[in-house]
Amino acid sequence: MLKRLWRWLKKSLVRLFNSKSPSPPLGKHTPVEPRKQPTDAEYESLFLELLAGVNDGWSRRRVRGFLDANKIAQAGLVEWLRGFGERLLVSNALNAELAARMVQLGELDVGDVGEVARDIGMRLLRGGETNRRGAEDAEEGEEGEVKALFKRGFEQLMAGDFAGAIASYDKAIEIKPDDDSAWLIRGVALDDLGRHSDAIASYDKALLIKPDNDLAWYNRGNALFNLRRYEEAIASYDKAIEIKPDDDLAWCYRGVALYDLGRYEEAIASYEKAIEIKPDYDSAWINRGVTLGDLGRFEEAIASFDKAIEIKPDYDSAWNNRGAVLCDHLQRYEDAIASFDKAIKIEPDFYEAWLNRGIAAEKSVSYNQLPSLLIGIVQTNPSLNQRGYEGELASYEEGLKYCQQDTHPEGWGKLHQYIGNAHYFRGLGDSYPRVYWYKAVRSYNQALKTLTEADFPQLHLEVLRDLIRVLLNLGETAKAEELQRRGTDLLRRLLSEANRSNESKKQLTFKFAGFQQLTVDLAVQSGNLVQAVELAEQGKNACLSWLLSAWSDEISSPSDSDMQQLLNSTTAVVYWHISPYALHTFILKHNAPSPIILGETQFLSQTQRLREFEDWVKEWNEQYADYRKGKDKQGEEERTWRDNLPEMLRQLGDILDISAILTAINNQSIQNLILVPHRDLHRFPLHALFLDRFTITYLPSAQIGITLQQTHKDDTGIQRQGDKKNFPTPNSPFPTPLLSIEHPNSKGYPSLQFAQIESEAINRMFFKPTRFSSNQATKEALITALPEKHSIFHFTGHGEYNFHNPALSHLALAGEDKLTLTDICNFDLRSYKLVSLAACESAIAGNHTITTEYVGLVSGFMSCGVAHVVSTLWTVESAASALVMIQFYHLLQQEKSEIVALAKATQWLRNVTNAKLAEWYAAQIAQLPEDEGIVYRFLSRHLNNIKNTTEPNNKPYNHPYFWAAFTITGNLSCNL
């Protein structure tokens, strides 16, 4: 009898368990988070929660508020409820309590959903008596008691009485402790209460009894996912799939976990496996589309959303996500508006679609009548035909008609927040901004009426962040400071919640990093520049620590006086800080009582500079993305990113006011600069803006510089033995141990044409280097070789930055092998004086904006104790890159420091003429041994090409594309 009962329960639980699954990612239209269409299982879970509320005495208004807060449209809920009712009517479950609650819901007169629920409830009650008579014939004794507890626990679970369900299954387990099904369902109830760790323990008990229980593995994965333990969640999903290979749900949610780890290609493979099993799995199609969008494969993303819509034409979230990609990435604003209008037609109270429509309307320059006429949404309100600022407001105000304050508190508040944003940005572009900013303040205050600390704490923080911004521009600093304190206190309370995991704390802190960053701006405004720099450094070190390792409440950060260790009479620091409100530049000089702040400190001027910088970054991203994809090769007359690079750098120099920095330094004795960028500034060649006036190095933070200085205080630099000829010979190599990883044949990456030449030429300078090339350059080989106390690590392969999960940034090795940032951070690399990643494109962020801090491969190596890291900000033509690196090591042979050697090598490349380059090639060829082949052919071919040129005085590598990409990170004091 118990086996038959379990088979029935299992069929019911397959539906129920789906509602415990982690939510799939949905389309992104920054900063809107689109709504997903609930699955049948999610409808079931929410409906049962609603019935529990009704049983507790909820009013009609409370019921409507619940539906709004959970983004449930009645039309979709009614459609699902009819099917749910039919399943209940044909089952043998004891549904008396459930039926009574459904009748009770119908008596509240809340619309169609109440009427349908009442009808189903009455039919269940009429049939219940017959079912109860059969139940009375159940076995007596222990088995009958367990059966009764099972059914009662399941009814309690379905009714939302999770604590009661746990108590029932605890009693069943006391009687029959080896019942894996009881442990399993107990775990589901614990999950519903948010007790995910206890749920995992319950699932583990079920698996100890029955290791092949695929449902237990699947739900264990969901509980781990909820704790953000994604790797372990994937392992559990894999076990479920091993037992049940055609489990489309496990494949899909495995994809969700991979997505959250930033492993997008693998996530897509998982979604596609789910689709292979269930071709009409609309949620898998939409998740696939979102992930493709994050990979920049926008046309494929649209096709995936279209497939979801083909399966489910009234899939409002698919329409919304489709519109987001069209708007944000393809600039097809009118097509995007048409997609948002389709979503709104399906769900008129879909507030996210109204928000997205407003954003697209503001960006569109002309109204396309045809799509709107086909959908008909604008026929009732012609103002929706407007574009620009007026069109944006029209969309938000129309959305408010469907999202009322009492029924849709979240949507009503968000729409008012976005009305405030529209006023704020309109003011930024107007000669008389204050009238718009006062309107923005009123709108933000309206939003706070429903987006309260108690009900929507994170949304409340978002509105505070926007309100603070406009108050600062209005000069109302005291009010802004008070709101900043309120926001910081709320954030602190959220972080101290008992059930919040360390990973969740980290993500929440990153999301609201602007509150900490604002403290720097307020310190600047008050004139306390020492405190401002210390706060900036503290925030930077916290982000570096959390991104490179795990959450910690204790962050080590230096004081202003500590930072003086980096300085001397010939060295100054230029230190940037970016917040959501301002872009500040600090200049630190030796023995100065306080840092120098660049330019005006008023928020309005700093906000304008920040806006100019953000617009510049957006233009850079778009041009560079096209350049990498090869789009700019289609039309020879169009100027490319590479063509525009000199002008782009000139514009950046103006925005950052480099001339004012030079004036502020104003000291002939200053010969060296340490640049400490922040956020997106890490991605750009700031050293190129100063040309040759200084010897320049970078640091991720002052703290890292101080640590390196202490670690390498006895270093004497990289030297060689023997004579100092222009080119090394086998008789005069570096004695320094070199680890060389050479042109790995990495799957999915193009070959680097001259990487082998570079490697051969550089390895000839060293005595018995350790070398791994092509297929030999495996992860296993590198992990074995790295700890062996080499002094230099030279890598001529590809590197990749992972914006979504910096810990997965990696060096591409042989085949599919990768050495990730996480792997790197496990090593003690203090023996290394130099790591060279000159072939790596180390600072790409795509179309994303870095809101906390940039952490990539360079930061990882520095945190492990490496003294200097050479890298490139973009991939330089392979021949030019080889020349720079050969010349760099040549200069090291002459006992130049790493920083000076790179500066002179790039200056040489920039200024060398064809005639001088021919002499250089000839000199190198003359010193090669007779049996040398690879380097000889390279040098000879280029020498012959130059001899045939008619422009001997031309400088072939003078363009900044060739030389500005090379950067060196490390402490000047390490060996100067």
TADALIN-V391534 format. One record per backbone hydrogen bond with DSSP energy under -0.5 kcal/mol. CO is the residue of the C=O (numbers start at 0). NH is the residue of the N-H. Records with the same first field share a line. If there is no record, write none. Layout:
BEGIN
CO: NH + NH
END
This chain:
BEGIN
0: 4
1: 5
2: 6
3: 7
4: 8
5: 9
6: 10
7: 11
8: 12
9: 13
10: 14
11: 15
12: 16
13: 17
14: 18
15: 18
16: 19
17: 20
26: 28 + 33
28: 31
31: 28 + 33
38: 42
39: 43
40: 44
41: 45
42: 46
43: 47
44: 48
45: 49
46: 50
47: 51
48: 52
49: 53
50: 54
51: 55
52: 57
53: 56
58: 62
59: 63
60: 64
61: 65
62: 66
63: 67
64: 68
65: 69
66: 71
67: 70
70: 72
72: 76
73: 77
74: 78
75: 79
76: 80
77: 81
78: 82
79: 83
80: 84
81: 85
82: 86
83: 87
84: 88
85: 89
86: 90
87: 90
92: 94
94: 98
95: 99
96: 100
97: 101
98: 102
99: 103
100: 104
101: 105
102: 106
104: 107
105: 108
110: 113 + 114
111: 115
112: 116
113: 117
114: 118
115: 119
116: 120
117: 121
118: 122
119: 123
120: 124
121: 125
122: 126
123: 127
124: 128
126: 130
127: 131
128: 132
129: 133
130: 134
131: 135
133: 136
134: 137
140: 144
141: 145
142: 146
143: 147
144: 148
145: 149
146: 150
147: 151
148: 152
149: 153
150: 154
151: 155
152: 156
153: 157
154: 158
155: 160
156: 159
159: 161
160: 164
161: 165
162: 166
163: 167
164: 168
165: 169
166: 170
167: 171
168: 172
169: 173
170: 174
171: 175
175: 178
177: 179
178: 182
179: 183
180: 184
181: 185
182: 186
183: 187
184: 188
185: 189
186: 190
187: 191
188: 192
189: 194
190: 193
193: 195
194: 198
195: 199
196: 200
197: 201
198: 202
199: 203
200: 204
201: 205
202: 206
203: 207
204: 208
205: 209
209: 212
211: 213
212: 216
213: 217
214: 218
215: 219
216: 220
217: 221
218: 222
219: 223
220: 224
221: 225
222: 226
223: 228
224: 227
227: 229
228: 232
229: 233
230: 234
231: 235
232: 236
233: 237
234: 238
235: 239
236: 240
237: 241
238: 242
239: 243
243: 246
245: 247
246: 250
247: 251
248: 252
249: 253
250: 254
251: 255
252: 256
253: 257
254: 258
255: 259
256: 260
257: 262
258: 261
261: 263
262: 266
263: 267
264: 268
265: 269
266: 270
267: 271
268: 272
269: 273
270: 274
271: 275
272: 276
273: 277
277: 280
279: 281
280: 284
281: 285
282: 286
283: 287
284: 288
285: 289
286: 290
287: 291
288: 292
289: 293
290: 294
291: 296
292: 295
295: 297
296: 300
297: 301
298: 302
299: 303
300: 304
301: 305
302: 306
303: 307
304: 308
305: 309
306: 310
307: 311
311: 314
313: 315
314: 318
315: 319
316: 320
317: 321
318: 322
319: 323
320: 324
321: 325
322: 326
323: 327
324: 328 + 329
325: 331
330: 332
331: 335
332: 336
333: 337
334: 338
335: 339
336: 340
337: 341
338: 342
339: 343
340: 344
341: 345
342: 346
346: 349
348: 350
349: 352 + 353
350: 354
351: 355
352: 356
353: 357
354: 358
355: 359
356: 360
357: 361
358: 362
359: 363
360: 387
363: 387
366: 368
367: 371
368: 372
369: 373
370: 374
371: 375
375: 378
376: 379
377: 380
380: 383
381: 384
382: 385
386: 389 + 390
387: 391
388: 392
389: 393
390: 394
391: 395
392: 396
393: 397
394: 398
395: 399
396: 400
397: 400 + 401
398: 401 + 402
401: 403
403: 407
407: 411
408: 412
409: 413
410: 414
411: 415
412: 416
413: 417
414: 418
415: 419
416: 420
417: 421
418: 422
419: 423
420: 424
421: 425
422: 426
423: 427
424: 428
425: 428
426: 429
431: 434
432: 435 + 436
433: 437
434: 438
435: 439
436: 440
437: 441
438: 442
439: 443
440: 444
441: 445
442: 446
443: 447
444: 448
445: 448 + 449
446: 449 + 450
449: 451
451: 455
455: 459
456: 460
457: 461
458: 462
459: 463
460: 464
461: 465
462: 466
463: 467
464: 468
465: 469
466: 470
467: 471
468: 472
469: 473
470: 475
471: 474
474: 476
475: 479
476: 480
477: 481
478: 482
479: 483
480: 484
481: 485
482: 486
483: 487
484: 488
485: 489
486: 490
487: 491
488: 492
489: 493
490: 494
491: 495
493: 496
496: 499
498: 500
500: 504
501: 505
502: 506
503: 507
504: 508
505: 509
506: 510
507: 511
509: 512
511: 514 + 515
512: 515 + 516
513: 517
514: 518
515: 518 + 519
516: 519 + 520
517: 521
518: 522
519: 523
520: 524
521: 525
522: 526 + 527
523: 526
526: 528
527: 531
528: 532
529: 533
530: 534
531: 535
532: 536
533: 537
534: 538
535: 539
536: 540
537: 541
538: 542
539: 543
540: 544
541: 545
542: 546
543: 547
544: 548
552: 554
558: 562
559: 563
560: 563
561: 564
562: 565
563: 566
567: 570
569: 670 + 671
570: 567
571: 673
572: 574 + 587
573: 575 + 675
574: 585
576: 583
581: 578
583: 576
584: 597
585: 574
586: 588 + 595
587: 572
588: 591
595: 586
601: 605
602: 606
603: 607
604: 608
605: 609
606: 610
607: 611
608: 612
609: 613
610: 614
611: 615
612: 616
613: 617
614: 618
615: 619
616: 620
617: 621
618: 622
619: 623
620: 624
621: 625
622: 626
623: 627
624: 628
625: 629 + 630 + 631
626: 629
629: 632
630: 633
634: 637
639: 643
640: 644
641: 644
643: 647
644: 648
645: 649
646: 650
647: 651
648: 652
649: 653
650: 654
651: 655
652: 657
653: 656
656: 660
657: 661
658: 662
659: 663
660: 664
661: 665
666: 669
668: 670
670: 694
671: 571
672: 674 + 696
673: 573 + 675
674: 676 + 698
675: 575
677: 680
678: 681
679: 682
680: 683
683: 685
684: 687
685: 688
686: 689
687: 690
689: 692
693: 695
694: 672
696: 674
697: 969
700: 704
701: 705
702: 706
703: 707
704: 708
705: 709
706: 710
707: 711
709: 712
711: 714
716: 718
718: 734
728: 731
732: 720
733: 766
736: 790 + 791
737: 739 + 769
738: 740 + 793
739: 741 + 771
740: 742 + 795
741: 773
743: 745
744: 814
745: 748
750: 752
751: 754
753: 757
754: 758
755: 759
756: 760
757: 761
758: 762
759: 763
761: 764
762: 765
764: 733
765: 767
768: 770
769: 739
771: 741
772: 775
773: 776
775: 777
776: 813
777: 781
778: 782
779: 783
780: 784
781: 785
782: 786
784: 787
790: 832 + 833
791: 738 + 793
792: 794 + 835
793: 740
794: 838
795: 742
797: 811
798: 840
799: 809
800: 802
804: 807
805: 808
806: 821
808: 820
809: 799
810: 812 + 818
813: 816
814: 746
816: 812
817: 819
818: 810
819: 823
820: 824
822: 825
823: 826
826: 828
828: 831
831: 866
833: 792
834: 836 + 869
835: 794
836: 839 + 871
839: 841 + 871
844: 847
848: 850
849: 679
855: 859
856: 860
857: 861
858: 862
859: 863
860: 863 + 865
861: 864
863: 828
866: 970
867: 834
868: 968
869: 836
870: 966
871: 841
873: 875
876: 880
877: 881
878: 882
879: 883
880: 884
881: 885
882: 886
883: 887
884: 888
885: 889
886: 890
887: 891
888: 892
889: 893
890: 895
891: 894
896: 900
897: 901
898: 902
899: 903
900: 904
901: 905
902: 906
903: 907
904: 908
905: 909
906: 910
907: 911
912: 916
913: 917
914: 918
915: 919
916: 920
917: 921
918: 922
919: 923
920: 924
921: 925
922: 926
923: 926
924: 927
928: 931
932: 936
933: 937
934: 938
935: 939
936: 940
937: 941
938: 942
939: 943
940: 944
941: 945
942: 946
943: 947
945: 948
950: 953
951: 914
953: 913 + 955
954: 957
958: 961 + 962
959: 963
962: 965
964: 872
966: 870
967: 697
968: 868
970: 973
971: 974 + 975
END
